[in-house]
Amino acid sequence: MKILHTADWHLGKKLDHFSRLEEQRQVLSEICVIADAHNVDIVIVAGDLFDTFNPPIEAVDLLYKTLKKLTNNGKRPVIAIAGNHDSPDRIDSPNPLARECGILFVGNPDVTISLITIENGFAITKSENGFLEIKLPHYDFPIRIITTPYANEMRLKTYLGSEDKEDQLNQLLQDSWAALADKYCDTKGVNILTTHLYMLKRGGEILEEPDGEKPLRIGNADIVYTDCIPHQMQYTALGHLHRFQNVGGHGSPVVYSSSPLSYSFSEAGQDKKVVLIEAEPNNAVQYTAIPLQSGRVLHRKRFDSLDEAVKWLLANPYCLVELTLVSDTFIASQDLKRIHESHDGIIHIIPVLIKSDNDELHTLKVNLEQDIQGLFTDYFKSKHKQEPNDELLDLFNEIIGTQSKNE
């Protein structure tokens, strides 16, 4: 049985002011091609379908069209759980109609998917809160999936039936997962856990959450350790961290598939992937990370020459750039214009002003009797060791003049 694991689509997300929607269309189309090319039987999307609780309509449209395409006309079940960026109620709301198309949404941890048989497709044969068993027509064994979408610690404890605020989240999850696994997950089917949590090998290295990501880890309170996972699980499909990695700490793979695109410059240089799992009952799974090719690459570049920066930008047009310019003078407006005209994907320009070793340290005396333009000129000289140019003085005078008129 072939299972495709992906996560952290973050549909509607921008990189500062720059929309990534067209790149998201391309990479999701690529994921659909991969699913078809490998004759995938089931797709798991492990949370953060959207980037915000109220995503733009274009992002909602893209999600439903992509999931519908992934179902292969209802023959291939697609399980999509909510992440910490998703509104769980929004994820659950289209469930009745989506199920008829082969899409199984799990927004809240207490969701029970109704038993259903899709014509010429699959059947959900067993179900309760946080669990479903699926039977595919061309396999003589089922797949069992324990689903735990994101919820904060307090809500998760409520859903798990804890009345004691002091109960440890790890123990509650372990008990809940073990109860489901012991009840349903014998060796006669494929057994999978999917969740959107911050998971870590006990005693292992602390894994950094992506820049701009809503943090799940506050100190060590919200870390869920992989030794909570029931021994029956053959693979754990995780969402939240954006780098592909097998966390370890369990007898079977515990894998973050990665986001399909780099969503912050801290992810520059990362290879983005989806994971193809091949599974059969009572055997170790085989999994392969498949690199994704779509989308703009993110670069952090540093130059001490404007000409070199422009040369590199012209040679690398299809990327997004955080550009650091090192200089001993401030960047003039005509230089900024030249940089922006050379590339349409510059997200940030970071000027770094360096001082010459020969600069003399001295204290400037301020003449408080002069007019405001003189005060501004002295201030500018104290900060930048040079006179403001005419363009900057004209702009300053225009601002002062506008302020005077308003007063």
C-alpha positions as CSV (number, residue, x, y, z in Angstrom):
1,M,0.0,0.0,0.0
2,K,1.4,3.4,-1.0
3,I,0.8,6.4,1.2
4,L,1.8,10.0,0.4
5,H,2.6,12.2,3.3
6,T,2.7,16.0,3.0
7,A,2.1,18.9,5.4
8,D,2.3,22.7,6.1
9,W,0.9,24.0,2.8
10,H,0.1,27.4,4.5
11,L,-2.1,28.4,1.6
12,G,-2.5,32.2,1.3
13,K,0.9,32.9,3.1
14,K,2.9,35.9,2.0
15,L,6.6,36.5,2.4
16,D,6.5,40.0,3.8
17,H,4.5,41.8,1.0
18,F,5.1,39.1,-1.6
19,S,2.3,36.7,-2.5
20,R,3.2,33.0,-2.9
21,L,-0.1,31.9,-4.3
22,E,1.0,31.2,-7.8
23,E,4.0,29.2,-6.5
24,Q,1.6,27.3,-4.3
25,R,-0.6,26.5,-7.3
26,Q,2.5,25.1,-9.1
27,V,3.8,23.0,-6.2
28,L,0.4,21.6,-5.3
29,S,0.0,20.6,-9.0
30,E,3.4,18.9,-8.7
31,I,2.2,17.0,-5.7
32,C,-0.8,15.8,-7.6
33,V,1.4,14.6,-10.5
34,I,3.6,12.7,-8.0
35,A,0.6,11.0,-6.4
36,D,-0.6,9.9,-9.8
37,A,2.8,8.9,-11.1
38,H,3.4,6.6,-8.1
39,N,-0.2,5.2,-8.1
40,V,-0.6,6.4,-4.5
41,D,-3.4,4.7,-2.6
42,I,-3.9,7.3,0.3
43,V,-2.8,10.9,0.9
44,I,-2.2,12.4,4.3
45,V,-2.0,16.2,4.8
46,A,-0.7,16.7,8.3
47,G,-2.0,20.1,9.2
48,D,-1.6,23.9,8.4
49,L,-3.6,23.7,5.3
50,F,-4.1,27.5,5.5
51,D,-1.8,30.2,6.9
52,T,-4.5,32.0,8.8
53,F,-7.9,31.3,10.5
54,N,-9.5,33.5,7.8
55,P,-7.7,32.7,4.5
56,P,-8.3,34.6,1.3
57,I,-10.9,33.1,-1.0
58,E,-8.2,32.2,-3.6
59,A,-6.5,30.0,-1.0
60,V,-9.8,28.3,0.0
61,D,-10.5,27.6,-3.7
62,L,-7.0,26.2,-4.2
63,L,-7.3,23.9,-1.3
64,Y,-10.6,22.3,-2.4
65,K,-9.5,21.9,-6.0
66,T,-6.2,20.3,-5.0
67,L,-7.8,17.9,-2.6
68,K,-10.5,17.0,-5.1
69,K,-7.8,16.3,-7.7
70,L,-5.8,14.2,-5.2
71,T,-8.8,11.9,-4.6
72,N,-8.7,10.7,-8.2
73,N,-12.5,11.0,-8.5
74,G,-13.1,9.5,-5.0
75,K,-11.0,6.4,-5.5
76,R,-8.1,7.7,-3.3
77,P,-8.9,8.8,0.2
78,V,-7.3,12.1,1.3
79,I,-7.1,12.7,5.1
80,A,-6.4,16.4,6.0
81,I,-6.1,17.4,9.6
82,A,-6.0,20.9,11.1
83,G,-2.8,22.5,12.3
84,N,-2.2,25.4,14.6
85,H,-2.7,28.0,11.8
86,D,-6.1,26.5,10.8
87,S,-9.5,27.2,12.2
88,P,-10.7,23.7,13.3
89,D,-14.3,24.6,12.7
90,R,-13.5,25.9,9.2
91,I,-11.7,22.6,8.5
92,D,-14.6,20.5,9.8
93,S,-17.4,22.5,8.2
94,P,-17.4,21.0,4.6
95,N,-17.0,17.4,6.0
96,P,-20.4,15.9,4.9
97,L,-20.0,17.0,1.3
98,A,-16.2,16.5,1.2
99,R,-16.6,12.9,2.4
100,E,-18.7,12.1,-0.7
101,C,-15.8,13.2,-2.8
102,G,-13.2,11.2,-0.9
103,I,-11.9,14.0,1.3
104,L,-11.8,13.3,5.1
105,F,-11.3,16.5,7.1
106,V,-10.4,16.3,10.8
107,G,-10.5,19.8,12.4
108,N,-11.1,19.1,16.1
109,P,-9.6,16.2,18.0
110,D,-13.0,14.9,19.0
111,V,-14.3,14.5,15.4
112,T,-15.7,11.1,14.5
113,I,-15.8,10.4,10.8
114,S,-19.1,8.7,9.7
115,L,-19.0,5.2,8.1
116,I,-19.3,5.5,4.4
117,T,-18.8,3.6,1.2
118,I,-17.7,5.6,-1.9
119,E,-19.1,4.1,-5.1
120,N,-16.2,2.5,-7.0
121,G,-13.9,3.7,-4.3
122,F,-13.0,3.0,-0.6
123,A,-15.0,2.4,2.5
124,I,-14.7,3.6,6.1
125,T,-15.3,0.4,8.0
126,K,-14.6,1.5,11.6
127,S,-14.6,4.9,13.3
128,E,-14.5,6.7,16.6
129,N,-13.1,9.9,18.0
130,G,-9.6,10.2,16.6
131,F,-9.6,7.0,14.7
132,L,-10.7,5.6,11.3
133,E,-10.2,2.3,9.5
134,I,-10.3,2.4,5.7
135,K,-10.7,-0.5,3.3
136,L,-9.6,-0.2,-0.3
137,P,-11.1,-2.5,-2.9
138,H,-7.8,-3.8,-4.3
139,Y,-6.2,-4.7,-0.9
140,D,-7.3,-7.6,1.4
141,F,-6.1,-5.7,4.5
142,P,-7.3,-2.3,5.9
143,I,-5.3,0.8,6.9
144,R,-6.0,2.2,10.4
145,I,-5.2,5.9,11.1
146,I,-5.1,7.6,14.5
147,T,-5.7,11.3,13.9
148,T,-4.8,14.1,16.3
149,P,-5.1,17.6,14.8
150,Y,-3.6,20.5,16.7
151,A,-5.2,21.8,19.8
152,N,-3.6,23.8,22.6
153,E,-2.8,21.9,25.8
154,M,-5.9,23.0,27.6
155,R,-8.3,22.0,24.8
156,L,-6.4,18.8,24.1
157,K,-6.7,17.8,27.7
158,T,-10.5,18.5,27.5
159,Y,-10.9,16.4,24.4
160,L,-8.9,13.6,26.0
161,G,-11.2,13.6,29.0
162,S,-8.8,14.9,31.6
163,E,-10.4,16.5,34.7
164,D,-7.1,17.2,36.4
165,K,-5.2,20.3,35.3
166,E,-2.0,18.8,36.6
167,D,-2.2,15.8,34.3
168,Q,0.8,15.7,32.0
169,L,-0.1,16.0,28.3
170,N,2.4,13.3,27.3
171,Q,0.8,10.8,29.5
172,L,-2.7,11.7,28.4
173,L,-1.8,11.4,24.7
174,Q,0.0,8.1,25.4
175,D,-3.0,6.7,27.1
176,S,-5.4,7.9,24.5
177,W,-3.3,6.6,21.5
178,A,-2.6,3.3,23.3
179,A,-6.3,2.7,23.9
180,L,-7.1,3.2,20.2
181,A,-4.2,1.1,19.1
182,D,-4.9,-1.7,21.5
183,K,-8.6,-1.8,20.4
184,Y,-8.1,-1.5,16.6
185,C,-4.5,-1.8,15.5
186,D,-3.5,-5.5,15.3
187,T,-1.0,-7.0,12.8
188,K,-3.6,-7.7,10.1
189,G,-3.6,-4.1,8.8
190,V,-1.4,-1.1,8.2
191,N,-1.3,1.2,11.3
192,I,-0.5,5.0,11.0
193,L,-0.6,7.9,13.3
194,T,-0.9,11.5,12.0
195,T,-0.7,14.6,14.2
196,H,0.3,18.3,14.1
197,L,2.4,18.7,17.3
198,Y,5.9,19.6,18.3
199,M,7.4,16.2,18.7
200,L,10.9,15.4,19.9
201,K,13.0,12.4,20.8
202,R,13.3,12.2,24.5
203,G,16.8,13.6,25.4
204,G,17.3,14.7,21.8
205,E,18.3,18.0,20.3
206,I,15.7,20.8,20.5
207,L,14.4,21.4,17.0
208,E,14.0,25.0,16.0
209,E,10.5,26.2,14.8
210,P,10.5,28.2,11.6
211,D,10.7,32.0,11.6
212,G,7.2,33.4,11.5
213,E,5.6,30.2,12.6
214,K,3.2,30.4,15.5
215,P,5.2,28.6,18.2
216,L,3.9,25.4,19.8
217,R,6.8,25.1,22.2
218,I,6.9,27.4,25.2
219,G,9.9,26.3,27.2
220,N,9.6,22.5,27.4
221,A,5.9,22.5,28.5
222,D,4.4,21.7,25.1
223,I,7.0,19.1,23.8
224,V,5.4,15.8,23.1
225,Y,7.9,13.0,23.1
226,T,8.0,10.2,20.6
227,D,8.0,7.5,23.2
228,C,4.3,8.3,23.6
229,I,3.6,6.7,20.2
230,P,2.1,3.2,20.5
231,H,4.4,0.4,19.4
232,Q,1.8,-0.8,16.9
233,M,2.3,2.4,14.7
234,Q,4.4,1.6,11.6
235,Y,4.8,5.3,10.6
236,T,3.9,8.7,12.2
237,A,3.1,11.5,9.8
238,L,3.9,14.8,11.4
239,G,3.2,18.4,10.5
240,H,4.5,21.7,12.0
241,L,8.3,21.8,11.4
242,H,9.2,22.9,7.9
243,R,12.3,20.8,7.4
244,F,12.2,17.1,6.4
245,Q,13.5,15.0,9.2
246,N,12.9,11.7,11.0
247,V,12.7,12.7,14.7
248,G,13.6,9.2,16.0
249,G,13.0,7.8,19.4
250,H,10.6,5.1,18.3
251,G,10.9,1.8,16.6
252,S,9.2,3.1,13.4
253,P,9.8,6.3,11.5
254,V,8.5,9.6,13.0
255,V,8.7,12.0,10.2
256,Y,8.2,15.7,9.4
257,S,7.6,15.8,5.6
258,S,8.5,19.5,5.3
259,S,6.5,22.3,3.9
260,P,6.2,22.4,0.1
261,L,7.9,25.8,-0.2
262,S,10.4,27.8,1.9
263,Y,8.3,30.2,3.8
264,S,11.0,32.2,5.6
265,F,14.6,33.1,5.0
266,S,15.6,30.8,7.8
267,E,14.5,28.1,5.4
268,A,16.8,29.3,2.7
269,G,18.8,26.4,1.2
270,Q,16.3,23.7,2.4
271,D,15.2,21.0,0.0
272,K,11.4,20.7,0.2
273,K,9.9,17.2,-0.1
274,V,6.9,14.9,0.1
275,V,7.3,11.4,1.6
276,L,6.2,8.2,-0.2
277,I,5.5,5.4,2.2
278,E,5.2,1.7,1.2
279,A,3.5,-0.3,3.9
280,E,2.1,-3.8,4.5
281,P,0.8,-5.4,7.7
282,N,3.3,-6.6,10.4
283,N,6.4,-5.3,8.5
284,A,8.6,-2.2,8.7
285,V,7.6,0.4,6.2
286,Q,9.9,1.7,3.5
287,Y,9.8,5.5,3.0
288,T,11.3,7.8,0.4
289,A,11.6,11.6,0.4
290,I,10.7,12.9,-3.0
291,P,12.2,16.4,-3.7
292,L,9.8,19.1,-4.9
293,Q,11.0,21.4,-7.8
294,S,8.4,24.1,-8.0
295,G,8.5,27.6,-6.4
296,R,11.1,30.3,-6.1
297,V,14.3,29.5,-4.2
298,L,15.1,31.8,-1.2
299,H,18.5,33.3,-1.0
300,R,20.3,35.3,1.7
301,K,23.0,37.3,-0.2
302,R,25.6,39.7,1.1
303,F,27.6,42.1,-1.2
304,D,30.1,44.9,-0.5
305,S,29.8,46.1,-4.1
306,L,26.6,47.5,-5.7
307,D,27.8,46.3,-9.1
308,E,28.4,42.8,-7.9
309,A,24.9,42.7,-6.3
310,V,23.2,43.9,-9.5
311,K,25.2,41.4,-11.6
312,W,24.1,38.5,-9.3
313,L,20.5,39.7,-9.3
314,L,20.3,39.9,-13.1
315,A,21.8,36.4,-13.3
316,N,19.3,34.9,-10.9
317,P,15.9,36.2,-11.8
318,Y,13.6,33.5,-10.5
319,C,14.2,33.6,-6.7
320,L,13.4,35.6,-3.6
321,V,16.2,37.6,-2.0
322,E,17.2,39.0,1.4
323,L,19.9,41.3,0.3
324,T,22.6,42.7,2.6
325,L,24.7,45.6,1.2
326,V,27.9,46.5,3.0
327,S,29.1,50.1,2.4
328,D,31.0,52.9,4.1
329,T,28.2,55.4,2.9
330,F,24.5,55.3,3.0
331,I,22.6,53.9,0.0
332,A,21.5,56.7,-2.4
333,S,18.0,56.6,-3.8
334,Q,19.3,56.1,-7.4
335,D,21.2,53.1,-6.2
336,L,18.1,51.6,-4.6
337,K,16.2,52.3,-7.8
338,R,18.9,50.5,-9.8
339,I,18.7,47.5,-7.4
340,H,14.9,47.2,-7.6
341,E,14.9,47.5,-11.4
342,S,17.3,44.6,-11.7
343,H,15.0,42.1,-9.8
344,D,11.4,41.6,-9.0
345,G,11.9,39.3,-6.0
346,I,13.8,41.4,-3.5
347,I,12.0,41.1,-0.2
348,H,14.4,42.9,2.2
349,I,17.4,45.2,1.7
350,I,19.6,45.4,4.8
351,P,22.2,48.2,4.7
352,V,25.3,47.6,6.8
353,L,27.3,50.8,7.3
354,I,31.0,50.3,8.2
355,K,33.4,52.9,9.5
356,S,36.9,53.3,8.3
357,D,39.7,52.5,10.8
358,N,41.1,56.0,10.1
359,D,37.9,57.7,11.2
360,E,38.6,60.1,14.1
361,L,36.4,60.0,17.1
362,H,35.3,63.4,18.1
363,T,32.4,65.1,19.9
364,L,30.3,67.4,17.8
365,K,29.1,70.6,19.5
366,V,25.5,71.4,18.7
367,N,24.6,75.0,17.8
368,L,21.0,75.3,19.2
369,E,20.7,78.9,17.8
370,Q,20.5,77.7,14.1
371,D,17.3,76.9,12.2
372,I,15.8,73.4,11.9
373,Q,17.5,72.6,8.6
374,G,20.8,73.3,10.2
375,L,20.0,71.1,13.2
376,F,19.0,68.3,10.8
377,T,22.3,68.8,8.8
378,D,24.4,68.5,12.0
379,Y,22.4,65.5,13.1
380,F,22.9,63.8,9.8
381,K,26.6,64.5,9.8
382,S,26.9,63.0,13.3
383,K,25.2,59.8,12.2
384,H,26.7,59.3,8.7
385,K,29.9,61.4,8.8
386,Q,28.9,63.3,5.6
387,E,26.6,66.1,4.5
388,P,23.0,65.2,3.4
389,N,22.6,65.5,-0.3
390,D,20.3,68.0,-2.0
391,E,17.6,65.4,-2.7
392,L,17.4,64.5,1.0
393,L,17.3,68.2,2.1
394,D,14.5,68.9,-0.4
395,L,12.5,66.0,1.0
396,F,13.2,67.2,4.6
397,N,12.0,70.7,3.7
398,E,8.9,69.3,2.0
399,I,8.0,67.4,5.2
400,I,8.5,70.4,7.4
401,G,6.5,72.6,5.0
402,T,3.6,70.1,5.1
403,Q,3.7,70.0,8.9
404,S,3.6,73.8,9.1
405,K,0.5,73.9,6.8
406,N,-1.3,71.4,8.9
407,E,-0.6,73.4,12.0
